[in-house]
């Protein structure tokens, strides 16, 4: 519950990360919380307790001509920084043979196969399913017992000796492990002797990479064909990462060069109220009032109020910047480009129509997401972008300063926009319904990590 409590560390932190660091915004992660209690959770696609009805999709009307801020003249509230002609570098990570082999290794681990031979024994790297019971002086203790618990031997999630003790076990075998909790263990168990009785239910092992495996599990015939496909996949991922970073850097430049003169109080009050409602929802999940949750976390009302203000100021500044650019460039939330973004969002989230999207995330969240993406695209279209490789050298630049592509077909790699208009499309959209997915009150187990879903936990 600590991770979700008082969203300075959760919602607000996520907002800052999404918008300032990855090119997205509060319109994605935090703004989706702008829904009343009883509505569905982020990204579930269903109303609370009800199944959403689906109808054939039809041509959609624009989201509307509403503004992202309550004021008409943003110039009275914001000094807008440079947003056109930004000089940016798009750096694409070079893919090495080592990268390819690491991805293949990961694929093998994702395709672990159960070891069924009676003489098979656990090795480092195997994924095991175990039952374990921990006792101290013959007595069980909280967090020391779990059934059907999965772990990868060698990952280091348990106290010293626990995973090593599983090596060599056979399916169905039971083994006692006398161990000692570390002196710096963060609980009353620190330094105590413990006995873990472990029963191995099953274990799975990664297969060897081979032509046989390739033919059986992929659409390729040889190892080299599969390696080539992995390289292509990694190169595409590297390009996507570069686009995301490029958009993030561009937005950061606009953000840092823009200064708020005065915050519109109506907008500040709106988002302070939103922040409180978010926390009230999490408090209700924990069976508490907001005041009880604040107190339980050792927080003060004064600090919580500061968090509310900080959150509101961040979102309002973002909205002021987006609206100021839209006003300056004649962009509105009902123009064709915004309608196209809106339709992509509906497709991505499986919304049958605009009303479905708004019912799920709220008009305000939808408008802010669309506006942010539209403005990000505009910024990228009007930026001067230089392509780089990971080692810092310009891509394909010869001794005369001409890129390889330019020499071949007259198209320079350094360009205004250079095809990056889509860079923002996968950012705010992807995060409109983002949540950390943790339930309040997840406890740390005596064996190590948080693993409430397995009935037990692991040890650090």
N, C-alpha and C positions, 0 to 999 in steps of 0.2 A: 504494500500500500504506500510505502514511502515514495516509490518512484512515480506514483500517480498523484500523490498529495500535493496540494498547492502548486498550481500549474506553472509557477515560475520555472520549475525544473522540467515540466512535461510539455504542456501546451505552448507556453511562451518560448521555451527553449527549442521546441520543435519548429515553431514559427520562424524564429531567427535562423535556424539551420536551413529550413526549406526555402525561405525567400532570399536571405542575404548570402547563403553559401551555395545553394544549388539552383538558383534561378527561379524558384517558385515562391510561394507566399503564404500568408495567413489565409488567403482565400482558399487554400488547399487544406492544410492540416487542421489548424485551429478553427477556421471559419465553419467547417462542417459541423462543429459542435453547436452552432447557432440554431438549435432545434429544441423544442420543449420536451420536458420529461414525458416518457411514454412513447416517443417516436423511436424508430429503429436505431440501432447502433451503426457506427460508421461502416459503410460499404457492405452492409448485409443484404441490401436489395429488397428487404421485406419490412413491412410495418410491424411494430411490436404486437405479437400475438395474432397477426392477420397475414394472409397470403395476398400478395399484390396481384391484381388482375392484369392480364396482358391483352392488348388489342393490337391489330395491325398498325404499324408505324405509318404516319402520314406526314406530308410536308409541314414543317414546323414554323410557327410564327416566331419573330425575334423575341429575345428575353425581355425587351422593353426599353424604353428610353430613360429609365431611372438613372440618377447620378450616383456615384460612389460616395459622395460627401454631401452634406446638407447645405453647403454654401455654393453660391453661383460664381463668385469671383475668387478663384483659388490664389490669385496673386496677392491678396491681402493676408493670406495665411502661410504662403510658402514661397521661398526663393528657389525656383527650379534650376537645377544644375544642367550641364551639357548632356544632351541625350542623342544628338545627331553628330555624325562624323567621328564617333569614338574609334580610337586606334586600338585594335585588339589582336591578340595572337591566339590562333587555334592550334594547340599542341596535341598531336596524335601519338599515343604510345606505340613504339615499335614492338612488334610481336617477335619473340625469339623462339628458337627450338625448345628451350627450357620451358617457356610458357605453354607450348603445345603439349609437352610431356606431362606437365603438372595438371593440365586440364584432363588429359587422358586418365591420369591416376585418379583424379576426382570422379570421373565417370565410372571407373572400375569400382571405386568404393560405393558409388550409388547403385551399383548392380551386384552387391554382395549376395552370395548364394549360401543357403543353409548347408552346414556340414552334417551329413547324415551317417557317415561311416562310424561304426561302433568304436573304432580305434582312433578316431579323430580327437585331437586335443587343442585347446585354445592357444592361440599365438598372439603376440603383440599385433595390434591393428585390427583384430577381429571385433565384430560387434556381437555382444552377448546379451542374453536375457536371463536375469537372475532373480531369485528371491533371497533376501538377506534379513537377518535378525541380529541387532546389536545389543549386547548386554554389558553392564558394568556391575561387578560384584554379584553376578547372577540375575540382575534386574534389568528389564528392558527400559528404554528411555525414549522421550519424545523425539521423533525424527530419525530414529535408529533402525526402523523396520520398513521394508518395501517389498512388494510382490510384482513380478513381471516387469522388472525394471531394466531398461535398455541402456547400455553404455558401450563406448568404443574403448577397448583396453589399450592404454597408453596415452589417452588424451589428457590425463592428469587432473581429472575432476574430483578425485577422492584423496583422502589422507594417504600419506606414504605407506606403501605396503599393501593397500587394498587391491589395486589393479594388478600389481605383480603377483599377488596371491591367487589370482584367477587363472594365470597362465599355466597351461598343462592340465587343466580340468577337462573332464569328459562330460558329455551330455548326461544329465541325471545325477551327477556326482555331488556330494555335499562335503564341504570343507570348512574347518574352523580356522579363523585368522586372528591370532592374538596380536593386537596392535596398541599403539599409544597415540592419543590425540596430541597435536603439537602444543607446545607451551604457549604459543601466541594465538591459539585457536580462539575465535571470537565468541566464546560462550563459557558457561560454567563447566563445560567438558574439558577445557584446556588442561593438558598434562595428565589426564586420567587414562588408565589402562582400560581397554575395551576388547571384547571378543565378538567378532562378526562371524556368524554361521551362514555360509553362502551355499545355495543350491543352484547349479547351472541348469537352466531350463532348455536353452538352445543357443547356438552361436552361428554366425554367418561370416563368410570370408570373401574378400574381393577376388574376382577371377584374374588370371593372368591375361594380359593383353596379347591377343594373337589373331591371326587371320581367321581362325575358326570362330572366335568370339565375334569378330567384325561381321562375318557372314550371317551368324545366328541372330545378332542383336541390332544390326543397322541395315541401311539400304546400300551399303558399299561392299565391295568384293575383296579388297586388299587393305592391309594396314596403312599403306601409303595414301590410298584414296581417303581413308578415314582421317589420317593426319592432316591431309590437305583441307578436308571439310572443317576440322577443328580450327585450323589456322584462319580460314575464311571467317568462321564464326567469331573468333577472337578479334580479328581485324575490324569486323562490323561493330562489335562491342566497344572497341577502342575509339572508333569514330563517334559513336553515340555518347560515350563519356566525354570526349573532347567537345562535342556540341553543348552538352549540359554545362560543362565548366565554362565554355565561352559565354553562354547566356548568363551564368552566375556572375562572371567577372563584369560583364556589361551592366547588369543591374546594380552591382555593388558600386560601380563608378557613378551611376546616376544617383543612387541613394546617398552616398557620402558627399557628393557635391551639391546636394539639395539641402536647404535649411528651413526648418519650420519657424515662421515668425510668431504665429499664435495658433494654438489648437482650437478648432471649433468645439465649443463646450458641449453642444448637442451630440456630436459624434463621440466625444470622449465619454459622455455619460452612457451612451448606447453600448459601447464596448466594455466599459466597466461592468455594466449590468450583465452583459454576455459572459464575461469571465467569472462572475459570481455564480451564474447559473450552471456553468460547466462544473465548477467545484461542488455545487450543491448536488449535482447528479452523481458525482463520485462519492460524496459523503453518503448519499442514499444507498449506493451499492454496498457501502460498508456498514449500513444500519445505523448511521449517525446523522446528526444535524451538522450543518457547516461549522457552527461554533465548536461543537464537540470534536470534529475532525481537526480543526485548527489547533485546538488545545492538545489533542492526542499526539500531534506531531511536534510538540514543543515550539510551535509557531506563535506569534503574537498577532493580534488584530491589526496592529500598526504595520507590521511587515506584510501582512496579507493585503492591506489597502494599498501599500506601495506597489505590490505586484500587480494589482488591478490597474493602477494608473500606468505602470510601465507597459503592460500589455496593450492598453487602449491607445497610448501614444504611438506605439510601434505600428499598429494597424492603421490608425488615422494618418500617420505620415505616409505610409504606403499608398493609401487611397488618395491622398492629396497629390502625390507624385503622378500616379496613374491618371487621375482626372485632369490634372494640369496639362499633361502631354496630349490627352484626348481632346481637350478644348483647343489647344494650340494647333493641332493638326486636323481638326474637323472630324474627329473619330467619334462615333457614338455606339452605344451598346446594341443598336438595331441596324447597324450597317451590314453589308453582305459578308464581310470578313468575320465579324463577330457571330453572325448567324452560322457560318461554316464551323467556327470553333465550337459553338453551342451544339451543333449536330454531332460533331466528333465526340464531345463529352457524353452525349446521350448514348451513342454507340458503345463507348468504352465502358459505361456503367450499366449497360443493359436497360436503359430507360426507354419505355415505349413511346413516350411523348414528353414535351417540355414540362407539363404539369407533374408527371411522374418524377422527373429530376428535381423539381422545386419542392414537391412534397417530401422528398427524401432529405435534401440538403438545405432547403430554404432559399428564398429568392435572393437574399443578400449574399449568401455564399456563392450562388451561381453567377450573379452579376460580377462579383469581385474576381472570381476565377476567370471569367471571360475577358473582363477588362484588363487584367494583368497579362494574360497570354497575348491579347491583341497588341498591347503596348510593347511587350517583350519582342514580339515579331517585328514591330515597327523599328525598334531600336536596332535590331540585328540587320534589317534590310538597309539601314542607313549607316552602318558601321563600316570602317575600313579594316578588313581582316587579312592578316598575314598568316599563312599556313606554316607550321613548324613541325619538326619531328621531335621525339622525346629528348634527343641529346642537345637540342637548342639550335640546330642548324636550320636554315630556311629550306623548305622542301623544293628540290629541283632547281635551285638557283645556280646559274652558270656564272662564269667570270665576268659577263657583261650585265649581270643582274637580271637576266631574263629567265623565267621559270621554264621548265621542260614543257609544260602544257602550253605556255604562251608561244614558245618557239614552234610548236607543232600546229596549233590551230588558232593562235591569236587570242586565246582566252587566258588572262593573267590569273594566277592563284591569289594575288593580292587584289581584292575587289571590294566594292561597296556592297556589303551583304553577302556576296559569293555563295548564294544558295543556302544561307543559314536562316532563312525566314521561318523555317519550321522548328528551329531549336527550342523555342519556348513551349511548343505544343504539348510536350510530354511532361511538363513540370507541374504547373499548378493543377492541371487536370488529374495527374496521377495522385496528387496529394489532397484532393478535395475531401476524401473520406479516410484519410490516414489516421491510424491510432496505434499505440504501442502494443495493443493486444493483451496486456497483462491484466489479471484480475486483482482487485484490492485484497490485501491481506495474505499474499503468497509468502509462505514462511521459508526460512532457510533450514535445511535438514542437517542433522548431525553428520551424515556421511558426505555432504559437500555442497552441491549446487542447488538451485531452486528447481524442483521437479514435481510440483504438486500433482500434475496429471498422472504420475505413476504411483502415487500413494506414498512416495518417499523422496528423499533428497540426497544430494551427494555432498562430498566434503571438499573444502578448499584447503 
